[in-house]
Amino acid sequence: MTTQYLNHNLECPHCLTIRLRIPADAQRDTRIVCDDCGEFLGTWDDLLTDFERQGGNTGVFRLDKGRIKRIE
């Protein structure tokens, strides 16, 4: 079994966690910030694109201490 944390735009560069504040009505240009420190992380479209680029549409994932871990 291989494990790999997702990172890139999803991970807050200050907190090193993935805790996103995402409004229920988020649109492609909605600004997304870290829920812990409020740091701007990107637009909803930027983050979704990054998640897809890391294979986020397929696979098994676990939330582990504020980080997303891929479990294959």
HTML snippet that shows the backbone in 3Dmol.js (N, CA, C, O; Angstrom):
<script src="https://3Dmol.org/build/3Dmol-min.js"></script>
<div id="view" style="width:600px;height:400px;position:relative"></div>
<script>
const pdb = `
ATOM      1  N   MET A   1       0.839  -1.173   0.000  1.00  0.00           N
ATOM      2  CA  MET A   1       0.000   0.000   0.000  1.00  0.00           C
ATOM      3  C   MET A   1       0.884   1.237   0.000  1.00  0.00           C
ATOM      4  O   MET A   1       1.804   1.346   0.811  1.00  0.00           O
ATOM      5  N   THR A   2       0.610   2.166  -0.905  1.00  0.00           N
ATOM      6  CA  THR A   2       1.350   3.410  -1.010  1.00  0.00           C
ATOM      7  C   THR A   2       0.509   4.542  -0.465  1.00  0.00           C
ATOM      8  O   THR A   2      -0.694   4.592  -0.722  1.00  0.00           O
ATOM      9  N   THR A   3       1.113   5.457   0.285  1.00  0.00           N
ATOM     10  CA  THR A   3       0.391   6.625   0.746  1.00  0.00           C
ATOM     11  C   THR A   3       1.095   7.871   0.253  1.00  0.00           C
ATOM     12  O   THR A   3       2.321   7.930   0.171  1.00  0.00           O
ATOM     13  N   GLN A   4       0.295   8.854  -0.068  1.00  0.00           N
ATOM     14  CA  GLN A   4       0.827  10.110  -0.584  1.00  0.00           C
ATOM     15  C   GLN A   4      -0.125  11.219  -0.188  1.00  0.00           C
ATOM     16  O   GLN A   4      -1.332  11.119  -0.409  1.00  0.00           O
ATOM     17  N   TYR A   5       0.421  12.287   0.403  1.00  0.00           N
ATOM     18  CA  TYR A   5      -0.410  13.437   0.753  1.00  0.00           C
ATOM     19  C   TYR A   5      -0.607  14.309  -0.469  1.00  0.00           C
ATOM     20  O   TYR A   5       0.318  14.503  -1.259  1.00  0.00           O
ATOM     21  N   LEU A   6      -1.820  14.837  -0.625  1.00  0.00           N
ATOM     22  CA  LEU A   6      -2.076  15.824  -1.652  1.00  0.00           C
ATOM     23  C   LEU A   6      -1.583  17.161  -1.133  1.00  0.00           C
ATOM     24  O   LEU A   6      -1.676  17.434   0.063  1.00  0.00           O
ATOM     25  N   ASN A   7      -1.066  17.988  -2.009  1.00  0.00           N
ATOM     26  CA  ASN A   7      -0.538  19.264  -1.549  1.00  0.00           C
ATOM     27  C   ASN A   7      -0.798  20.342  -2.583  1.00  0.00           C
ATOM     28  O   ASN A   7      -1.955  20.602  -2.915  1.00  0.00           O
ATOM     29  N   HIS A   8       0.213  20.956  -3.084  1.00  0.00           N
ATOM     30  CA  HIS A   8       0.108  22.030  -4.075  1.00  0.00           C
ATOM     31  C   HIS A   8      -0.776  23.149  -3.542  1.00  0.00           C
ATOM     32  O   HIS A   8      -0.563  23.602  -2.418  1.00  0.00           O
ATOM     33  N   ASN A   9      -1.752  23.607  -4.302  1.00  0.00           N
ATOM     34  CA  ASN A   9      -2.602  24.729  -3.911  1.00  0.00           C
ATOM     35  C   ASN A   9      -3.551  24.383  -2.774  1.00  0.00           C
ATOM     36  O   ASN A   9      -4.042  25.279  -2.088  1.00  0.00           O
ATOM     37  N   LEU A  10      -3.815  23.109  -2.565  1.00  0.00           N
ATOM     38  CA  LEU A  10      -4.762  22.722  -1.524  1.00  0.00           C
ATOM     39  C   LEU A  10      -4.206  22.939  -0.126  1.00  0.00           C
ATOM     40  O   LEU A  10      -4.963  23.219   0.804  1.00  0.00           O
ATOM     41  N   GLU A  11      -2.915  22.817   0.031  1.00  0.00           N
ATOM     42  CA  GLU A  11      -2.308  22.913   1.353  1.00  0.00           C
ATOM     43  C   GLU A  11      -1.910  24.352   1.675  1.00  0.00           C
ATOM     44  O   GLU A  11      -1.245  25.012   0.876  1.00  0.00           O
ATOM     45  N   CYS A  12      -2.312  24.826   2.828  1.00  0.00           N
ATOM     46  CA  CYS A  12      -1.977  26.193   3.245  1.00  0.00           C
ATOM     47  C   CYS A  12      -0.464  26.288   3.475  1.00  0.00           C
ATOM     48  O   CYS A  12       0.088  25.485   4.227  1.00  0.00           O
ATOM     49  N   PRO A  13       0.209  27.244   2.850  1.00  0.00           N
ATOM     50  CA  PRO A  13       1.655  27.363   3.013  1.00  0.00           C
ATOM     51  C   PRO A  13       2.061  27.809   4.421  1.00  0.00           C
ATOM     52  O   PRO A  13       3.227  27.683   4.794  1.00  0.00           O
ATOM     53  N   HIS A  14       1.121  28.326   5.196  1.00  0.00           N
ATOM     54  CA  HIS A  14       1.425  28.782   6.552  1.00  0.00           C
ATOM     55  C   HIS A  14       1.121  27.713   7.599  1.00  0.00           C
ATOM     56  O   HIS A  14       1.913  27.504   8.517  1.00  0.00           O
ATOM     57  N   CYS A  15      -0.020  27.036   7.468  1.00  0.00           N
ATOM     58  CA  CYS A  15      -0.456  26.034   8.453  1.00  0.00           C
ATOM     59  C   CYS A  15      -0.025  24.618   8.086  1.00  0.00           C
ATOM     60  O   CYS A  15       0.048  23.741   8.946  1.00  0.00           O
ATOM     61  N   LEU A  16       0.261  24.400   6.797  1.00  0.00           N
ATOM     62  CA  LEU A  16       0.600  23.075   6.268  1.00  0.00           C
ATOM     63  C   LEU A  16      -0.524  22.076   6.486  1.00  0.00           C
ATOM     64  O   LEU A  16      -0.277  20.888   6.694  1.00  0.00           O
ATOM     65  N   THR A  17      -1.760  22.560   6.440  1.00  0.00           N
ATOM     66  CA  THR A  17      -2.925  21.689   6.524  1.00  0.00           C
ATOM     67  C   THR A  17      -3.859  22.010   5.371  1.00  0.00           C
ATOM     68  O   THR A  17      -3.691  23.013   4.678  1.00  0.00           O
ATOM     69  N   ILE A  18      -4.834  21.152   5.178  1.00  0.00           N
ATOM     70  CA  ILE A  18      -5.856  21.377   4.167  1.00  0.00           C
ATOM     71  C   ILE A  18      -7.182  21.533   4.894  1.00  0.00           C
ATOM     72  O   ILE A  18      -7.900  20.563   5.136  1.00  0.00           O
ATOM     73  N   ARG A  19      -7.482  22.763   5.232  1.00  0.00           N
ATOM     74  CA  ARG A  19      -8.760  23.104   5.859  1.00  0.00           C
ATOM     75  C   ARG A  19      -9.286  24.319   5.107  1.00  0.00           C
ATOM     76  O   ARG A  19      -8.911  25.458   5.388  1.00  0.00           O
ATOM     77  N   LEU A  20     -10.143  24.057   4.167  1.00  0.00           N
ATOM     78  CA  LEU A  20     -10.634  25.095   3.270  1.00  0.00           C
ATOM     79  C   LEU A  20     -11.969  25.650   3.748  1.00  0.00           C
ATOM     80  O   LEU A  20     -12.836  24.893   4.184  1.00  0.00           O
ATOM     81  N   ARG A  21     -12.137  26.948   3.671  1.00  0.00           N
ATOM     82  CA  ARG A  21     -13.420  27.593   3.955  1.00  0.00           C
ATOM     83  C   ARG A  21     -14.118  27.784   2.617  1.00  0.00           C
ATOM     84  O   ARG A  21     -13.804  28.712   1.871  1.00  0.00           O
ATOM     85  N   ILE A  22     -15.075  26.893   2.314  1.00  0.00           N
ATOM     86  CA  ILE A  22     -15.745  26.889   1.017  1.00  0.00           C
ATOM     87  C   ILE A  22     -17.227  27.215   1.228  1.00  0.00           C
ATOM     88  O   ILE A  22     -17.941  26.451   1.879  1.00  0.00           O
ATOM     89  N   PRO A  23     -17.686  28.326   0.691  1.00  0.00           N
ATOM     90  CA  PRO A  23     -19.108  28.667   0.815  1.00  0.00           C
ATOM     91  C   PRO A  23     -19.979  27.634   0.090  1.00  0.00           C
ATOM     92  O   PRO A  23     -19.555  27.035  -0.898  1.00  0.00           O
ATOM     93  N   ALA A  24     -21.185  27.439   0.590  1.00  0.00           N
ATOM     94  CA  ALA A  24     -22.112  26.476  -0.024  1.00  0.00           C
ATOM     95  C   ALA A  24     -22.428  26.843  -1.466  1.00  0.00           C
ATOM     96  O   ALA A  24     -22.694  25.962  -2.284  1.00  0.00           O
ATOM     97  N   ASP A  25     -22.400  28.135  -1.787  1.00  0.00           N
ATOM     98  CA  ASP A  25     -22.734  28.588  -3.137  1.00  0.00           C
ATOM     99  C   ASP A  25     -21.488  28.970  -3.941  1.00  0.00           C
ATOM    100  O   ASP A  25     -21.552  29.861  -4.789  1.00  0.00           O
ATOM    101  N   ALA A  26     -20.362  28.310  -3.686  1.00  0.00           N
ATOM    102  CA  ALA A  26     -19.094  28.643  -4.352  1.00  0.00           C
ATOM    103  C   ALA A  26     -19.230  28.572  -5.876  1.00  0.00           C
ATOM    104  O   ALA A  26     -19.775  27.615  -6.427  1.00  0.00           O
ATOM    105  N   GLN A  27     -18.721  29.607  -6.535  1.00  0.00           N
ATOM    106  CA  GLN A  27     -18.667  29.680  -7.990  1.00  0.00           C
ATOM    107  C   GLN A  27     -17.209  29.559  -8.410  1.00  0.00           C
ATOM    108  O   GLN A  27     -16.320  29.570  -7.559  1.00  0.00           O
ATOM    109  N   ARG A  28     -16.954  29.447  -9.691  1.00  0.00           N
ATOM    110  CA  ARG A  28     -15.590  29.273 -10.197  1.00  0.00           C
ATOM    111  C   ARG A  28     -14.636  30.367  -9.720  1.00  0.00           C
ATOM    112  O   ARG A  28     -13.459  30.094  -9.483  1.00  0.00           O
ATOM    113  N   ASP A  29     -15.126  31.604  -9.575  1.00  0.00           N
ATOM    114  CA  ASP A  29     -14.254  32.712  -9.193  1.00  0.00           C
ATOM    115  C   ASP A  29     -14.317  33.049  -7.695  1.00  0.00           C
ATOM    116  O   ASP A  29     -13.771  34.066  -7.267  1.00  0.00           O
ATOM    117  N   THR A  30     -14.978  32.199  -6.899  1.00  0.00           N
ATOM    118  CA  THR A  30     -15.052  32.425  -5.456  1.00  0.00           C
ATOM    119  C   THR A  30     -13.663  32.265  -4.837  1.00  0.00           C
ATOM    120  O   THR A  30     -12.963  31.287  -5.100  1.00  0.00           O
ATOM    121  N   ARG A  31     -13.273  33.243  -4.006  1.00  0.00           N
ATOM    122  CA  ARG A  31     -11.982  33.197  -3.315  1.00  0.00           C
ATOM    123  C   ARG A  31     -12.088  32.216  -2.148  1.00  0.00           C
ATOM    124  O   ARG A  31     -13.004  32.310  -1.331  1.00  0.00           O
ATOM    125  N   ILE A  32     -11.141  31.270  -2.073  1.00  0.00           N
ATOM    126  CA  ILE A  32     -11.119  30.269  -1.016  1.00  0.00           C
ATOM    127  C   ILE A  32      -9.945  30.572  -0.092  1.00  0.00           C
ATOM    128  O   ILE A  32      -8.831  30.833  -0.546  1.00  0.00           O
ATOM    129  N   VAL A  33     -10.214  30.532   1.208  1.00  0.00           N
ATOM    130  CA  VAL A  33      -9.178  30.813   2.195  1.00  0.00           C
ATOM    131  C   VAL A  33      -9.028  29.625   3.148  1.00  0.00           C
ATOM    132  O   VAL A  33      -9.905  28.766   3.237  1.00  0.00           O
ATOM    133  N   CYS A  34      -7.905  29.599   3.852  1.00  0.00           N
ATOM    134  CA  CYS A  34      -7.646  28.598   4.883  1.00  0.00           C
ATOM    135  C   CYS A  34      -8.602  28.846   6.043  1.00  0.00           C
ATOM    136  O   CYS A  34      -8.740  29.983   6.495  1.00  0.00           O
ATOM    137  N   ASP A  35      -9.255  27.811   6.525  1.00  0.00           N
ATOM    138  CA  ASP A  35     -10.196  27.964   7.626  1.00  0.00           C
ATOM    139  C   ASP A  35      -9.486  28.208   8.950  1.00  0.00           C
ATOM    140  O   ASP A  35     -10.094  28.728   9.886  1.00  0.00           O
ATOM    141  N   ASP A  36      -8.216  27.843   9.045  1.00  0.00           N
ATOM    142  CA  ASP A  36      -7.465  28.056  10.287  1.00  0.00           C
ATOM    143  C   ASP A  36      -6.916  29.475  10.405  1.00  0.00           C
ATOM    144  O   ASP A  36      -7.113  30.132  11.427  1.00  0.00           O
ATOM    145  N   CYS A  37      -6.231  29.952   9.368  1.00  0.00           N
ATOM    146  CA  CYS A  37      -5.538  31.239   9.487  1.00  0.00           C
ATOM    147  C   CYS A  37      -6.083  32.321   8.560  1.00  0.00           C
ATOM    148  O   CYS A  37      -5.696  33.483   8.683  1.00  0.00           O
ATOM    149  N   GLY A  38      -6.978  31.961   7.632  1.00  0.00           N
ATOM    150  CA  GLY A  38      -7.563  32.952   6.733  1.00  0.00           C
ATOM    151  C   GLY A  38      -6.721  33.280   5.516  1.00  0.00           C
ATOM    152  O   GLY A  38      -7.094  34.157   4.737  1.00  0.00           O
ATOM    153  N   GLU A  39      -5.597  32.604   5.327  1.00  0.00           N
ATOM    154  CA  GLU A  39      -4.719  32.846   4.171  1.00  0.00           C
ATOM    155  C   GLU A  39      -5.443  32.498   2.875  1.00  0.00           C
ATOM    156  O   GLU A  39      -6.079  31.448   2.781  1.00  0.00           O
ATOM    157  N   PHE A  40      -5.349  33.379   1.872  1.00  0.00           N
ATOM    158  CA  PHE A  40      -5.944  33.136   0.549  1.00  0.00           C
ATOM    159  C   PHE A  40      -5.211  31.987  -0.128  1.00  0.00           C
ATOM    160  O   PHE A  40      -3.982  31.987  -0.203  1.00  0.00           O
ATOM    161  N   LEU A  41      -5.969  31.003  -0.625  1.00  0.00           N
ATOM    162  CA  LEU A  41      -5.381  29.827  -1.255  1.00  0.00           C
ATOM    163  C   LEU A  41      -5.581  29.801  -2.764  1.00  0.00           C
ATOM    164  O   LEU A  41      -4.806  29.161  -3.475  1.00  0.00           O
ATOM    165  N   GLY A  42      -6.597  30.477  -3.260  1.00  0.00           N
ATOM    166  CA  GLY A  42      -6.872  30.495  -4.691  1.00  0.00           C
ATOM    167  C   GLY A  42      -8.367  30.564  -4.925  1.00  0.00           C
ATOM    168  O   GLY A  42      -9.158  30.583  -3.982  1.00  0.00           O
ATOM    169  N   THR A  43      -8.743  30.602  -6.191  1.00  0.00           N
ATOM    170  CA  THR A  43     -10.173  30.567  -6.505  1.00  0.00           C
ATOM    171  C   THR A  43     -10.649  29.120  -6.444  1.00  0.00           C
ATOM    172  O   THR A  43      -9.844  28.188  -6.476  1.00  0.00           O
ATOM    173  N   TRP A  44     -11.950  28.945  -6.357  1.00  0.00           N
ATOM    174  CA  TRP A  44     -12.525  27.596  -6.328  1.00  0.00           C
ATOM    175  C   TRP A  44     -12.112  26.820  -7.581  1.00  0.00           C
ATOM    176  O   TRP A  44     -11.800  25.632  -7.500  1.00  0.00           O
ATOM    177  N   ASP A  45     -12.109  27.486  -8.731  1.00  0.00           N
ATOM    178  CA  ASP A  45     -11.691  26.834  -9.973  1.00  0.00           C
ATOM    179  C   ASP A  45     -10.226  26.403  -9.912  1.00  0.00           C
ATOM    180  O   ASP A  45      -9.890  25.298 -10.340  1.00  0.00           O
ATOM    181  N   ASP A  46      -9.348  27.264  -9.385  1.00  0.00           N
ATOM    182  CA  ASP A  46      -7.925  26.917  -9.244  1.00  0.00           C
ATOM    183  C   ASP A  46      -7.746  25.666  -8.388  1.00  0.00           C
ATOM    184  O   ASP A  46      -6.986  24.765  -8.744  1.00  0.00           O
ATOM    185  N   LEU A  47      -8.449  25.618  -7.261  1.00  0.00           N
ATOM    186  CA  LEU A  47      -8.294  24.500  -6.339  1.00  0.00           C
ATOM    187  C   LEU A  47      -8.870  23.206  -6.901  1.00  0.00           C
ATOM    188  O   LEU A  47      -8.276  22.140  -6.738  1.00  0.00           O
ATOM    189  N   LEU A  48     -10.025  23.292  -7.564  1.00  0.00           N
ATOM    190  CA  LEU A  48     -10.596  22.090  -8.181  1.00  0.00           C
ATOM    191  C   LEU A  48      -9.684  21.551  -9.282  1.00  0.00           C
ATOM    192  O   LEU A  48      -9.480  20.342  -9.392  1.00  0.00           O
ATOM    193  N   THR A  49      -9.141  22.451 -10.093  1.00  0.00           N
ATOM    194  CA  THR A  49      -8.225  22.045 -11.164  1.00  0.00           C
ATOM    195  C   THR A  49      -6.993  21.361 -10.583  1.00  0.00           C
ATOM    196  O   THR A  49      -6.544  20.340 -11.102  1.00  0.00           O
ATOM    197  N   ASP A  50      -6.446  21.923  -9.507  1.00  0.00           N
ATOM    198  CA  ASP A  50      -5.273  21.346  -8.863  1.00  0.00           C
ATOM    199  C   ASP A  50      -5.587  19.970  -8.278  1.00  0.00           C
ATOM    200  O   ASP A  50      -4.785  19.046  -8.409  1.00  0.00           O
ATOM    201  N   PHE A  51      -6.741  19.828  -7.637  1.00  0.00           N
ATOM    202  CA  PHE A  51      -7.159  18.551  -7.073  1.00  0.00           C
ATOM    203  C   PHE A  51      -7.295  17.500  -8.171  1.00  0.00           C
ATOM    204  O   PHE A  51      -6.845  16.367  -8.002  1.00  0.00           O
ATOM    205  N   GLU A  52      -7.909  17.865  -9.286  1.00  0.00           N
ATOM    206  CA  GLU A  52      -8.045  16.945 -10.421  1.00  0.00           C
ATOM    207  C   GLU A  52      -6.680  16.573 -10.992  1.00  0.00           C
ATOM    208  O   GLU A  52      -6.455  15.418 -11.357  1.00  0.00           O
ATOM    209  N   ARG A  53      -5.776  17.534 -11.073  1.00  0.00           N
ATOM    210  CA  ARG A  53      -4.429  17.296 -11.596  1.00  0.00           C
ATOM    211  C   ARG A  53      -3.671  16.267 -10.744  1.00  0.00           C
ATOM    212  O   ARG A  53      -2.826  15.529 -11.251  1.00  0.00           O
ATOM    213  N   GLN A  54      -3.982  16.230  -9.456  1.00  0.00           N
ATOM    214  CA  GLN A  54      -3.337  15.283  -8.545  1.00  0.00           C
ATOM    215  C   GLN A  54      -4.077  13.948  -8.492  1.00  0.00           C
ATOM    216  O   GLN A  54      -3.766  13.095  -7.662  1.00  0.00           O
ATOM    217  N   GLY A  55      -5.053  13.771  -9.376  1.00  0.00           N
ATOM    218  CA  GLY A  55      -5.778  12.504  -9.428  1.00  0.00           C
ATOM    219  C   GLY A  55      -6.957  12.439  -8.485  1.00  0.00           C
ATOM    220  O   GLY A  55      -7.406  11.352  -8.122  1.00  0.00           O
ATOM    221  N   GLY A  56      -7.462  13.595  -8.085  1.00  0.00           N
ATOM    222  CA  GLY A  56      -8.535  13.648  -7.106  1.00  0.00           C
ATOM    223  C   GLY A  56      -9.869  13.089  -7.546  1.00  0.00           C
ATOM    224  O   GLY A  56     -10.763  12.915  -6.718  1.00  0.00           O
ATOM    225  N   ASN A  57     -10.029  12.802  -8.825  1.00  0.00           N
ATOM    226  CA  ASN A  57     -11.300  12.254  -9.297  1.00  0.00           C
ATOM    227  C   ASN A  57     -11.378  10.745  -9.153  1.00  0.00           C
ATOM    228  O   ASN A  57     -12.458  10.167  -9.265  1.00  0.00           O
ATOM    229  N   THR A  58     -10.251  10.106  -8.907  1.00  0.00           N
ATOM    230  CA  THR A  58     -10.242   8.660  -8.747  1.00  0.00           C
ATOM    231  C   THR A  58      -9.361   8.305  -7.555  1.00  0.00           C
ATOM    232  O   THR A  58      -8.455   9.060  -7.202  1.00  0.00           O
ATOM    233  N   GLY A  59      -9.617   7.192  -6.954  1.00  0.00           N
ATOM    234  CA  GLY A  59      -8.803   6.747  -5.836  1.00  0.00           C
ATOM    235  C   GLY A  59      -9.540   6.804  -4.520  1.00  0.00           C
ATOM    236  O   GLY A  59     -10.706   7.193  -4.443  1.00  0.00           O
ATOM    237  N   VAL A  60      -8.826   6.406  -3.490  1.00  0.00           N
ATOM    238  CA  VAL A  60      -9.364   6.396  -2.139  1.00  0.00           C
ATOM    239  C   VAL A  60      -8.532   7.374  -1.325  1.00  0.00           C
ATOM    240  O   VAL A  60      -7.303   7.369  -1.404  1.00  0.00           O
ATOM    241  N   PHE A  61      -9.209   8.221  -0.535  1.00  0.00           N
ATOM    242  CA  PHE A  61      -8.532   9.260   0.226  1.00  0.00           C
ATOM    243  C   PHE A  61      -8.968   9.203   1.684  1.00  0.00           C
ATOM    244  O   PHE A  61     -10.067   8.748   2.001  1.00  0.00           O
ATOM    245  N   ARG A  62      -8.101   9.665   2.554  1.00  0.00           N
ATOM    246  CA  ARG A  62      -8.410   9.755   3.977  1.00  0.00           C
ATOM    247  C   ARG A  62      -7.974  11.131   4.465  1.00  0.00           C
ATOM    248  O   ARG A  62      -6.889  11.607   4.132  1.00  0.00           O
ATOM    249  N   LEU A  63      -8.830  11.758   5.255  1.00  0.00           N
ATOM    250  CA  LEU A  63      -8.454  13.004   5.898  1.00  0.00           C
ATOM    251  C   LEU A  63      -7.657  12.630   7.141  1.00  0.00           C
ATOM    252  O   LEU A  63      -8.168  11.943   8.025  1.00  0.00           O
ATOM    253  N   ASP A  64      -6.407  13.080   7.211  1.00  0.00           N
ATOM    254  CA  ASP A  64      -5.503  12.685   8.274  1.00  0.00           C
ATOM    255  C   ASP A  64      -4.864  13.927   8.887  1.00  0.00           C
ATOM    256  O   ASP A  64      -3.933  14.497   8.319  1.00  0.00           O
ATOM    257  N   LYS A  65      -5.366  14.343  10.047  1.00  0.00           N
ATOM    258  CA  LYS A  65      -4.836  15.512  10.764  1.00  0.00           C
ATOM    259  C   LYS A  65      -4.786  16.766   9.897  1.00  0.00           C
ATOM    260  O   LYS A  65      -3.786  17.484   9.871  1.00  0.00           O
ATOM    261  N   GLY A  66      -5.881  17.012   9.192  1.00  0.00           N
ATOM    262  CA  GLY A  66      -5.976  18.211   8.382  1.00  0.00           C
ATOM    263  C   GLY A  66      -5.310  18.115   7.025  1.00  0.00           C
ATOM    264  O   GLY A  66      -5.202  19.118   6.319  1.00  0.00           O
ATOM    265  N   ARG A  67      -4.863  16.933   6.650  1.00  0.00           N
ATOM    266  CA  ARG A  67      -4.245  16.735   5.340  1.00  0.00           C
ATOM    267  C   ARG A  67      -4.970  15.605   4.636  1.00  0.00           C
ATOM    268  O   ARG A  67      -5.514  14.712   5.286  1.00  0.00           O
ATOM    269  N   ILE A  68      -4.980  15.636   3.305  1.00  0.00           N
ATOM    270  CA  ILE A  68      -5.635  14.585   2.531  1.00  0.00           C
ATOM    271  C   ILE A  68      -4.576  13.604   2.072  1.00  0.00           C
ATOM    272  O   ILE A  68      -3.607  13.972   1.408  1.00  0.00           O
ATOM    273  N   LYS A  69      -4.779  12.349   2.439  1.00  0.00           N
ATOM    274  CA  LYS A  69      -3.817  11.294   2.092  1.00  0.00           C
ATOM    275  C   LYS A  69      -4.452  10.351   1.080  1.00  0.00           C
ATOM    276  O   LYS A  69      -5.557   9.850   1.287  1.00  0.00           O
ATOM    277  N   ARG A  70      -3.739  10.117  -0.017  1.00  0.00           N
ATOM    278  CA  ARG A  70      -4.192   9.139  -1.010  1.00  0.00           C
ATOM    279  C   ARG A  70      -3.807   7.749  -0.506  1.00  0.00           C
ATOM    280  O   ARG A  70      -2.679   7.527  -0.067  1.00  0.00           O
ATOM    281  N   ILE A  71      -4.751   6.826  -0.574  1.00  0.00           N
ATOM    282  CA  ILE A  71      -4.501   5.442  -0.183  1.00  0.00           C
ATOM    283  C   ILE A  71      -4.774   4.576  -1.396  1.00  0.00           C
ATOM    284  O   ILE A  71      -5.908   4.506  -1.870  1.00  0.00           O
ATOM    285  N   GLU A  72      -3.747   3.918  -1.900  1.00  0.00           N
ATOM    286  CA  GLU A  72      -3.901   3.103  -3.122  1.00  0.00           C
ATOM    287  C   GLU A  72      -3.735   1.645  -2.792  1.00  0.00           C
ATOM    288  O   GLU A  72      -3.827   0.797  -3.679  1.00  0.00           O
TER     289      GLU A  72
END
`;
const viewer = $3Dmol.createViewer("view");
viewer.addModel(pdb, "pdb");
viewer.setStyle({}, {cartoon: {color: "spectrum"}});
viewer.zoomTo();
viewer.render();
</script>
